[in-house]
Amino acid sequence: AAAAIAYVTFVPAIVFLVLPPYNASPYVRFHAWQSIMLNVAAVVIDIVLAIVLGIALVFLPYFLHTLLWGLIELGWLAIWVLCAVKALNGKRLKLPIIGDLAEKQAGN
């Protein structure tokens, strides 16, 4: 359950990396690191897309801009839910790029 809770926000993920016995589990460490990196990636990509879509707003109708932004956020939600459910079921879903980095940080 701790691995799934790590996906709620980055706060429990950081707590699980610091507090024993959670920090002794490679499984929990992996999911905590992947959660942190997923949050960072989401923020960075959202900022870049906000700039790009803001510029594209000159060329795109507003409803299309809103639709694109909604789909992007729905995609983030789907990835987050999928990771949390897999972690809750005891499985390790390794995301591309982020999963490899999380594995290295977790020491797996």
N, C-alpha and C positions, 0 to 999 in steps of 0.2 A: 504494500500500500504506500510506503514511503516513496518509492520510485514514481508512482502515479501522482502523488501529492506534489512532487518536485515540479510538475508541469503547471501547477496552478498559477504561480508567478515565479519570478526569479528569487524572491525572498525565501520561500521554503527550500529551494534548491541550494542556496548559499548556506542556510542553516544545516541542511543535511551533509554538506561538505565539511562543516566545522564540528558538529556534535557527534560524539560516539554514542551508540554503536553504529550509527548510520554511515559514518565516514570510513568504517572498516569494510563495508560491503562494496565490492567492485560493481555489482549490479546497480546499487543506489547511486554510487559515484558517477557511473556512466550516464544514467538518466538525469542526474542533477546537472552535469556538465552539458549534456545535450540540450536540456531545457534552457540553461543560461545562454548558450550559443544560438539557439533558436530565437529567443527573445531579442538578442542583439541583432541577428540577421533580419528579423521582422522590422525592427525599428529603422535600421539602415536602409533597407529596401523600401519601406514606406516613405521615408524622407526623400529618397531619390525619385520614387514614383510620384510623389506629391509635386515635386518640382517639374518633372516631365509632363504630368497631366495638367499642371497649372499652365505650362506653356502651350500645351496642346488644346487647352480650353479656347484659345483664340481660333482654332481651326475646327474643333469638335463642338457639336451641340451639347448643351449642359446635361441633358438626360443621358447622353452617351458617356460623358465624363463620370456621372454618378453611377451608371451601370458598371463601367469598368472598375471603378473604385470599390463598389460593393462586391464584385466578383473576386477581386484581389483579397479583400478582407475575409470573404467566405472561404477562400483557399487557405488562408492562414488558420482560420478556425478549424477547418477539416484536418489539417496537418496536426494541430495541437491536440484535438480530440483523439485522433488515431494514435498518436504517441502515448497519450495518457491511458487509453484503453489497453493498448499492447503492454504497457508497463504494469498495469493493474492485473493483467492476465499472466504475468511472469515471463513475457516475451520481450525480446530486445529488437526494436525496430531501429535500424541504423540508417539515418537520413544521409543522403549524398553530401559529401564534403564535411558537413557538420558532425556526422556520426564518426568519421575517422578522427577528426580533431578531438571530439569528446572521449573517444577510446584512448587516445594518447594521453590526454589530461587525467583520465581515470586510472591510468596505469594498467590497462587490460591488454 
